[in-house]
Amino acid sequence: MRSKRGPRHLAEYNRQVPLSGLFPENQVSIQLYRHTTHMGQEQLPLFGAPADTEPQGLRYEREFLDEREEGALIKEIQCLPLAEMRYKSYTARRRIVSYGGQYDFETHSLHSAQELPPDFHALRQRVAAWYGAPPEVFTQVLVAEYRPGTPLGWHRDVPDFEDIVGVSLAGHAIMRFRPYPPKSPSVRSLVKLEMEPRSIYLLSGPARWEWQHSVAPTKSLRYSITFRTRRQR
């Protein structure tokens, strides 16, 4: 769980990837579970359960981007054709746009979608370097807008995808985890992760398949960019 390298099956792709354009050349950050607040006090971003119950395969790092990079991405997102996401007969408050693949919840099937716009290629390359794999492993990218009060219900991502990497922008959010299947849901079984603006997280292995996650209603405007790898069957 606390390895500094990417997923084991992709660990051989571990070299430095130079970036240009939006993101300056920069060393790939290592995984951090403890971080220092602005007041200088060390704290855990995970809370709500003992450390030995944390989802294995969860990786989180704060300040993956700086404020300039965050601002540039937000401007690009605000130009995208975001629309309310539909789950069968339910229309969510979250507005999204998918690239590389679009999942149809009516037919439970994955369809092709438009390619990721070039303005986001540098971010994908940087995320891939952090993850430890070529950018091409991310076959689907989902850009989402969370207006104040927008929740994301309990779920596991659809089985067509394997690992999930998310970048948070603008507002704070609380991601909640509970074991799957939830045998006897209780507050004590919940693990919470405070996702700060400009942070990045990875769900792989048990955190991906043995836990569900949700996002509590947001208190302010927030954006997320989620990168997914294709599941090999």
Secondary structure as UniProt FT lines:
FT   HELIX           8..10
FT   TURN            11..12
FT   TURN            21..22
FT   STRAND          35..36
FT   TURN            38..39
FT   STRAND          42..43
FT   STRAND          46..47
FT   HELIX           51..53
FT   TURN            56..57
FT   STRAND          58..61
FT   HELIX           67..77
FT   TURN            78..79
FT   STRAND          83..87
FT   TURN            88..89
FT   STRAND          90..99
FT   STRAND          102..104
FT   TURN            105..108
FT   STRAND          109..111
FT   HELIX           118..120
FT   HELIX           121..131
FT   HELIX           135..137
FT   STRAND          138..146
FT   TURN            148..149
FT   STRAND          152..155
FT   TURN            159..160
FT   STRAND          161..170
FT   STRAND          173..179
FT   HELIX           187..189
FT   STRAND          191..195
FT   TURN            197..198
FT   STRAND          200..203
FT   HELIX           206..209
FT   STRAND          211..215
FT   STRAND          222..230
//
